[in-house]
Amino acid sequence: MHRTIDYRGFEIYVELTPAAEDTFNVSFQIKGGTNLEVLGARGGRIALRNGPFTERWAYLVAEIAGQAAIDLLLGPVD
């Protein structure tokens, strides 16, 4: 299962893989934007820890983690 979230000129790609009945492992990847050199070789897929999660929690946790990573790279929103 996949979802794409637009945030501050970037796209956060979220991928869920089944772990057990009604639970998922989740990973995300940041792509796009005008500051691709900021991501460099580290723009790969990141697996989130402390799972598996329910579907709803998996998407929420990945979205928040992706947004936090972008905020860290670009600084606060003015």
Backbone atoms as SQL, in Angstrom:
CREATE TABLE atoms (id INTEGER PRIMARY KEY, chain TEXT, resi INTEGER, resn TEXT, atom TEXT, x REAL, y REAL, z REAL);
INSERT INTO atoms VALUES
  (1, 'A', 1, 'MET', 'N', 0.847, -1.162, 0.000),
  (2, 'A', 1, 'MET', 'CA', 0.000, 0.000, 0.000),
  (3, 'A', 1, 'MET', 'C', 0.896, 1.230, 0.000),
  (4, 'A', 2, 'HIS', 'N', 0.527, 2.199, -0.813),
  (5, 'A', 2, 'HIS', 'CA', 1.348, 3.387, -0.982),
  (6, 'A', 2, 'HIS', 'C', 0.507, 4.644, -0.795),
  (7, 'A', 3, 'ARG', 'N', 1.173, 5.697, -0.384),
  (8, 'A', 3, 'ARG', 'CA', 0.539, 7.019, -0.299),
  (9, 'A', 3, 'ARG', 'C', 1.636, 8.053, -0.520),
  (10, 'A', 4, 'THR', 'N', 1.276, 9.155, -1.188),
  (11, 'A', 4, 'THR', 'CA', 2.206, 10.262, -1.404),
  (12, 'A', 4, 'THR', 'C', 1.636, 11.502, -0.724),
  (13, 'A', 5, 'ILE', 'N', 2.490, 12.188, 0.039),
  (14, 'A', 5, 'ILE', 'CA', 2.085, 13.380, 0.772),
  (15, 'A', 5, 'ILE', 'C', 2.964, 14.532, 0.320),
  (16, 'A', 6, 'ASP', 'N', 2.369, 15.613, -0.143),
  (17, 'A', 6, 'ASP', 'CA', 3.109, 16.815, -0.529),
  (18, 'A', 6, 'ASP', 'C', 3.365, 17.663, 0.710),
  (19, 'A', 7, 'TYR', 'N', 4.612, 18.136, 0.845),
  (20, 'A', 7, 'TYR', 'CA', 4.966, 18.954, 1.998),
  (21, 'A', 7, 'TYR', 'C', 6.145, 19.846, 1.654),
  (22, 'A', 8, 'ARG', 'N', 5.966, 21.145, 1.720),
  (23, 'A', 8, 'ARG', 'CA', 6.999, 22.157, 1.521),
  (24, 'A', 8, 'ARG', 'C', 7.812, 21.943, 0.238),
  (25, 'A', 9, 'GLY', 'N', 7.134, 21.588, -0.843),
  (26, 'A', 9, 'GLY', 'CA', 7.817, 21.409, -2.116),
  (27, 'A', 9, 'GLY', 'C', 8.446, 20.045, -2.305),
  (28, 'A', 10, 'PHE', 'N', 8.268, 19.145, -1.364),
  (29, 'A', 10, 'PHE', 'CA', 8.779, 17.783, -1.452),
  (30, 'A', 10, 'PHE', 'C', 7.609, 16.817, -1.477),
  (31, 'A', 11, 'GLU', 'N', 7.899, 15.582, -1.812),
  (32, 'A', 11, 'GLU', 'CA', 6.913, 14.521, -1.735),
  (33, 'A', 11, 'GLU', 'C', 7.424, 13.455, -0.783),
  (34, 'A', 12, 'ILE', 'N', 6.573, 13.044, 0.131),
  (35, 'A', 12, 'ILE', 'CA', 6.898, 11.981, 1.067),
  (36, 'A', 12, 'ILE', 'C', 6.172, 10.737, 0.568),
  (37, 'A', 13, 'TYR', 'N', 6.936, 9.742, 0.131),
  (38, 'A', 13, 'TYR', 'CA', 6.366, 8.480, -0.341),
  (39, 'A', 13, 'TYR', 'C', 6.327, 7.509, 0.829),
  (40, 'A', 14, 'VAL', 'N', 5.129, 7.041, 1.155),
  (41, 'A', 14, 'VAL', 'CA', 4.937, 6.122, 2.268),
  (42, 'A', 14, 'VAL', 'C', 4.568, 4.756, 1.705),
  (43, 'A', 15, 'GLU', 'N', 5.219, 3.725, 2.206),
  (44, 'A', 15, 'GLU', 'CA', 4.930, 2.360, 1.772),
  (45, 'A', 15, 'GLU', 'C', 4.668, 1.477, 2.989),
  (46, 'A', 16, 'LEU', 'N', 3.545, 0.779, 2.966),
  (47, 'A', 16, 'LEU', 'CA', 3.196, -0.158, 4.018),
  (48, 'A', 16, 'LEU', 'C', 3.342, -1.572, 3.489),
  (49, 'A', 17, 'THR', 'N', 3.925, -2.441, 4.308),
  (50, 'A', 17, 'THR', 'CA', 4.014, -3.857, 3.968),
  (51, 'A', 17, 'THR', 'C', 3.377, -4.655, 5.107),
  (52, 'A', 18, 'PRO', 'N', 2.542, -5.630, 4.781),
  (53, 'A', 18, 'PRO', 'CA', 1.863, -6.406, 5.822),
  (54, 'A', 18, 'PRO', 'C', 2.863, -7.116, 6.739),
  (55, 'A', 19, 'ALA', 'N', 2.593, -7.051, 8.034),
  (56, 'A', 19, 'ALA', 'CA', 3.434, -7.744, 9.020),
  (57, 'A', 19, 'ALA', 'C', 2.667, -8.901, 9.642),
  (58, 'A', 20, 'ALA', 'N', 1.427, -8.666, 9.973),
  (59, 'A', 20, 'ALA', 'CA', 0.530, -9.673, 10.537),
  (60, 'A', 20, 'ALA', 'C', -0.879, -9.212, 10.189),
  (61, 'A', 21, 'GLU', 'N', -1.863, -9.912, 10.668),
  (62, 'A', 21, 'GLU', 'CA', -3.234, -9.529, 10.346),
  (63, 'A', 21, 'GLU', 'C', -3.521, -8.111, 10.853),
  (64, 'A', 22, 'ASP', 'N', -3.897, -7.229, 9.932),
  (65, 'A', 22, 'ASP', 'CA', -4.269, -5.838, 10.229),
  (66, 'A', 22, 'ASP', 'C', -3.131, -4.990, 10.792),
  (67, 'A', 23, 'THR', 'N', -1.877, -5.403, 10.632),
  (68, 'A', 23, 'THR', 'CA', -0.743, -4.573, 11.045),
  (69, 'A', 23, 'THR', 'C', 0.278, -4.505, 9.915),
  (70, 'A', 24, 'PHE', 'N', 1.064, -3.421, 9.928),
  (71, 'A', 24, 'PHE', 'CA', 1.971, -3.139, 8.826),
  (72, 'A', 24, 'PHE', 'C', 3.287, -2.595, 9.335),
  (73, 'A', 25, 'ASN', 'N', 4.353, -2.925, 8.627),
  (74, 'A', 25, 'ASN', 'CA', 5.624, -2.233, 8.768),
  (75, 'A', 25, 'ASN', 'C', 5.561, -1.058, 7.802),
  (76, 'A', 26, 'VAL', 'N', 6.230, 0.025, 8.130),
  (77, 'A', 26, 'VAL', 'CA', 6.112, 1.222, 7.305),
  (78, 'A', 26, 'VAL', 'C', 7.495, 1.818, 7.040),
  (79, 'A', 27, 'SER', 'N', 7.652, 2.363, 5.829),
  (80, 'A', 27, 'SER', 'CA', 8.871, 3.089, 5.468),
  (81, 'A', 27, 'SER', 'C', 8.462, 4.299, 4.656),
  (82, 'A', 28, 'PHE', 'N', 9.363, 5.276, 4.591),
  (83, 'A', 28, 'PHE', 'CA', 9.083, 6.464, 3.795),
  (84, 'A', 28, 'PHE', 'C', 10.338, 6.896, 3.064),
  (85, 'A', 29, 'GLN', 'N', 10.127, 7.699, 2.024),
  (86, 'A', 29, 'GLN', 'CA', 11.218, 8.250, 1.229),
  (87, 'A', 29, 'GLN', 'C', 10.830, 9.655, 0.824),
  (88, 'A', 30, 'ILE', 'N', 11.789, 10.565, 0.859),
  (89, 'A', 30, 'ILE', 'CA', 11.542, 11.951, 0.490),
  (90, 'A', 30, 'ILE', 'C', 12.115, 12.192, -0.893),
  (91, 'A', 31, 'LYS', 'N', 11.275, 12.768, -1.773),
  (92, 'A', 31, 'LYS', 'CA', 11.704, 13.066, -3.140),
  (93, 'A', 31, 'LYS', 'C', 11.227, 14.449, -3.532),
  (94, 'A', 32, 'GLY', 'N', 11.840, 14.961, -4.601),
  (95, 'A', 32, 'GLY', 'CA', 11.380, 16.206, -5.203),
  (96, 'A', 32, 'GLY', 'C', 11.923, 17.438, -4.538),
  (97, 'A', 33, 'GLY', 'N', 11.239, 18.539, -4.789),
  (98, 'A', 33, 'GLY', 'CA', 11.655, 19.812, -4.227),
  (99, 'A', 33, 'GLY', 'C', 12.792, 20.424, -5.008),
  (100, 'A', 34, 'THR', 'N', 13.108, 21.639, -4.675),
  (101, 'A', 34, 'THR', 'CA', 14.190, 22.348, -5.350),
  (102, 'A', 34, 'THR', 'C', 15.521, 22.158, -4.645),
  (103, 'A', 35, 'ASN', 'N', 15.525, 21.541, -3.476),
  (104, 'A', 35, 'ASN', 'CA', 16.750, 21.368, -2.691),
  (105, 'A', 35, 'ASN', 'C', 17.191, 19.909, -2.663),
  (106, 'A', 36, 'LEU', 'N', 17.206, 19.268, -3.813),
  (107, 'A', 36, 'LEU', 'CA', 17.591, 17.854, -3.846),
  (108, 'A', 36, 'LEU', 'C', 19.003, 17.627, -3.336),
  (109, 'A', 37, 'GLU', 'N', 19.899, 18.596, -3.542),
  (110, 'A', 37, 'GLU', 'CA', 21.267, 18.410, -3.072),
  (111, 'A', 37, 'GLU', 'C', 21.342, 18.332, -1.562),
  (112, 'A', 38, 'VAL', 'N', 20.337, 18.838, -0.866),
  (113, 'A', 38, 'VAL', 'CA', 20.304, 18.734, 0.588),
  (114, 'A', 38, 'VAL', 'C', 20.165, 17.280, 0.999),
  (115, 'A', 39, 'LEU', 'N', 19.372, 16.516, 0.246),
  (116, 'A', 39, 'LEU', 'CA', 19.154, 15.114, 0.580),
  (117, 'A', 39, 'LEU', 'C', 20.325, 14.245, 0.182),
  (118, 'A', 40, 'GLY', 'N', 20.959, 14.548, -0.961),
  (119, 'A', 40, 'GLY', 'CA', 22.113, 13.793, -1.425),
  (120, 'A', 40, 'GLY', 'C', 21.850, 12.310, -1.481),
  (121, 'A', 41, 'ALA', 'N', 22.835, 11.527, -1.137),
  (122, 'A', 41, 'ALA', 'CA', 22.719, 10.071, -1.181),
  (123, 'A', 41, 'ALA', 'C', 21.827, 9.547, -0.066),
  (124, 'A', 42, 'ARG', 'N', 21.492, 10.388, 0.874),
  (125, 'A', 42, 'ARG', 'CA', 20.680, 9.950, 2.005),
  (126, 'A', 42, 'ARG', 'C', 19.187, 10.003, 1.721),
  (127, 'A', 43, 'GLY', 'N', 18.807, 10.236, 0.484),
  (128, 'A', 43, 'GLY', 'CA', 17.398, 10.307, 0.128),
  (129, 'A', 43, 'GLY', 'C', 16.764, 8.944, -0.059),
  (130, 'A', 44, 'GLY', 'N', 17.322, 7.905, 0.529),
  (131, 'A', 44, 'GLY', 'CA', 16.800, 6.545, 0.384),
  (132, 'A', 44, 'GLY', 'C', 15.606, 6.282, 1.286),
  (133, 'A', 45, 'ARG', 'N', 15.096, 5.090, 1.188),
  (134, 'A', 45, 'ARG', 'CA', 13.931, 4.667, 1.969),
  (135, 'A', 45, 'ARG', 'C', 14.354, 4.447, 3.417),
  (136, 'A', 46, 'ILE', 'N', 13.517, 4.926, 4.341),
  (137, 'A', 46, 'ILE', 'CA', 13.795, 4.824, 5.771),
  (138, 'A', 46, 'ILE', 'C', 12.695, 3.985, 6.417),
  (139, 'A', 47, 'ALA', 'N', 13.080, 2.887, 7.030),
  (140, 'A', 47, 'ALA', 'CA', 12.121, 2.048, 7.750),
  (141, 'A', 47, 'ALA', 'C', 11.919, 2.609, 9.154),
  (142, 'A', 48, 'LEU', 'N', 10.670, 2.688, 9.582),
  (143, 'A', 48, 'LEU', 'CA', 10.372, 3.202, 10.912),
  (144, 'A', 48, 'LEU', 'C', 10.382, 2.075, 11.932),
  (145, 'A', 49, 'ARG', 'N', 10.844, 2.398, 13.125),
  (146, 'A', 49, 'ARG', 'CA', 10.976, 1.411, 14.196),
  (147, 'A', 49, 'ARG', 'C', 9.706, 1.350, 15.040),
  (148, 'A', 50, 'ASN', 'N', 9.722, 0.424, 15.967),
  (149, 'A', 50, 'ASN', 'CA', 8.672, 0.258, 16.976),
  (150, 'A', 50, 'ASN', 'C', 7.334, -0.172, 16.388),
  (151, 'A', 51, 'GLY', 'N', 7.365, -0.768, 15.200),
  (152, 'A', 51, 'GLY', 'CA', 6.153, -1.304, 14.593),
  (153, 'A', 51, 'GLY', 'C', 6.023, -2.763, 14.951),
  (154, 'A', 52, 'PRO', 'N', 5.102, -3.440, 14.376),
  (155, 'A', 52, 'PRO', 'CA', 4.193, -2.986, 13.331),
  (156, 'A', 52, 'PRO', 'C', 3.070, -2.122, 13.898),
  (157, 'A', 53, 'PHE', 'N', 2.427, -1.390, 12.981),
  (158, 'A', 53, 'PHE', 'CA', 1.371, -0.450, 13.316),
  (159, 'A', 53, 'PHE', 'C', 0.082, -0.847, 12.607),
  (160, 'A', 54, 'THR', 'N', -1.028, -0.341, 13.114),
  (161, 'A', 54, 'THR', 'CA', -2.260, -0.450, 12.348),
  (162, 'A', 54, 'THR', 'C', -2.110, 0.451, 11.124),
  (163, 'A', 55, 'GLU', 'N', -2.938, 0.267, 10.127),
  (164, 'A', 55, 'GLU', 'CA', -2.824, 1.052, 8.891),
  (165, 'A', 55, 'GLU', 'C', -2.875, 2.551, 9.171),
  (166, 'A', 56, 'ARG', 'N', -3.814, 2.963, 9.948),
  (167, 'A', 56, 'ARG', 'CA', -3.990, 4.388, 10.246),
  (168, 'A', 56, 'ARG', 'C', -2.764, 4.979, 10.939),
  (169, 'A', 57, 'TRP', 'N', -2.256, 4.277, 11.951),
  (170, 'A', 57, 'TRP', 'CA', -1.081, 4.753, 12.675),
  (171, 'A', 57, 'TRP', 'C', 0.162, 4.736, 11.791),
  (172, 'A', 58, 'ALA', 'N', 0.270, 3.737, 10.945),
  (173, 'A', 58, 'ALA', 'CA', 1.437, 3.646, 10.071),
  (174, 'A', 58, 'ALA', 'C', 1.543, 4.877, 9.171),
  (175, 'A', 59, 'TYR', 'N', 0.428, 5.260, 8.540),
  (176, 'A', 59, 'TYR', 'CA', 0.453, 6.446, 7.680),
  (177, 'A', 59, 'TYR', 'C', 0.740, 7.714, 8.482),
  (178, 'A', 60, 'LEU', 'N', 0.150, 7.826, 9.659),
  (179, 'A', 60, 'LEU', 'CA', 0.363, 9.013, 10.487),
  (180, 'A', 60, 'LEU', 'C', 1.815, 9.134, 10.929),
  (181, 'A', 61, 'VAL', 'N', 2.389, 8.047, 11.428),
  (182, 'A', 61, 'VAL', 'CA', 3.770, 8.071, 11.917),
  (183, 'A', 61, 'VAL', 'C', 4.734, 8.394, 10.772),
  (184, 'A', 62, 'ALA', 'N', 4.524, 7.807, 9.598),
  (185, 'A', 62, 'ALA', 'CA', 5.405, 8.076, 8.457),
  (186, 'A', 62, 'ALA', 'C', 5.283, 9.518, 7.987),
  (187, 'A', 63, 'GLU', 'N', 4.064, 10.052, 7.968),
  (188, 'A', 63, 'GLU', 'CA', 3.885, 11.445, 7.556),
  (189, 'A', 63, 'GLU', 'C', 4.594, 12.395, 8.515),
  (190, 'A', 64, 'ILE', 'N', 4.443, 12.183, 9.787),
  (191, 'A', 64, 'ILE', 'CA', 5.089, 13.039, 10.786),
  (192, 'A', 64, 'ILE', 'C', 6.609, 12.925, 10.708),
  (193, 'A', 65, 'ALA', 'N', 7.119, 11.711, 10.547),
  (194, 'A', 65, 'ALA', 'CA', 8.573, 11.517, 10.443),
  (195, 'A', 65, 'ALA', 'C', 9.118, 12.206, 9.192),
  (196, 'A', 66, 'GLY', 'N', 8.419, 12.070, 8.076),
  (197, 'A', 66, 'GLY', 'CA', 8.852, 12.722, 6.839),
  (198, 'A', 66, 'GLY', 'C', 8.833, 14.237, 6.954),
  (199, 'A', 67, 'GLN', 'N', 7.774, 14.772, 7.533),
  (200, 'A', 67, 'GLN', 'CA', 7.688, 16.219, 7.716),
  (201, 'A', 67, 'GLN', 'C', 8.770, 16.726, 8.651),
  (202, 'A', 68, 'ALA', 'N', 9.053, 15.992, 9.702),
  (203, 'A', 68, 'ALA', 'CA', 10.108, 16.388, 10.638),
  (204, 'A', 68, 'ALA', 'C', 11.468, 16.393, 9.955),
  (205, 'A', 69, 'ALA', 'N', 11.730, 15.407, 9.101),
  (206, 'A', 69, 'ALA', 'CA', 13.007, 15.355, 8.378),
  (207, 'A', 69, 'ALA', 'C', 13.150, 16.554, 7.447),
  (208, 'A', 70, 'ILE', 'N', 12.089, 16.900, 6.747),
  (209, 'A', 70, 'ILE', 'CA', 12.128, 18.055, 5.839),
  (210, 'A', 70, 'ILE', 'C', 12.310, 19.341, 6.630),
  (211, 'A', 71, 'ASP', 'N', 11.580, 19.476, 7.730),
  (212, 'A', 71, 'ASP', 'CA', 11.733, 20.671, 8.575),
  (213, 'A', 71, 'ASP', 'C', 13.156, 20.802, 9.111),
  (214, 'A', 72, 'LEU', 'N', 13.770, 19.693, 9.462),
  (215, 'A', 72, 'LEU', 'CA', 15.142, 19.708, 9.951),
  (216, 'A', 72, 'LEU', 'C', 16.104, 20.189, 8.871),
  (217, 'A', 73, 'LEU', 'N', 15.892, 19.721, 7.646),
  (218, 'A', 73, 'LEU', 'CA', 16.760, 20.102, 6.542),
  (219, 'A', 73, 'LEU', 'C', 16.585, 21.550, 6.110),
  (220, 'A', 74, 'LEU', 'N', 15.340, 22.020, 6.080),
  (221, 'A', 74, 'LEU', 'CA', 15.054, 23.353, 5.533),
  (222, 'A', 74, 'LEU', 'C', 14.943, 24.436, 6.590),
  (223, 'A', 75, 'GLY', 'N', 14.782, 24.052, 7.841),
  (224, 'A', 75, 'GLY', 'CA', 14.599, 25.042, 8.876),
  (225, 'A', 75, 'GLY', 'C', 13.117, 25.338, 9.085),
  (226, 'A', 76, 'PRO', 'N', 12.810, 26.173, 10.070),
  (227, 'A', 76, 'PRO', 'CA', 11.420, 26.443, 10.387),
  (228, 'A', 76, 'PRO', 'C', 10.679, 27.194, 9.273),
  (229, 'A', 77, 'VAL', 'N', 9.380, 27.021, 9.278),
  (230, 'A', 77, 'VAL', 'CA', 8.531, 27.748, 8.325),
  (231, 'A', 77, 'VAL', 'C', 8.394, 29.172, 8.808),
  (232, 'A', 78, 'ASP', 'N', 8.575, 30.130, 7.907),
  (233, 'A', 78, 'ASP', 'CA', 8.445, 31.545, 8.305),
  (234, 'A', 78, 'ASP', 'C', 7.002, 31.970, 8.381);
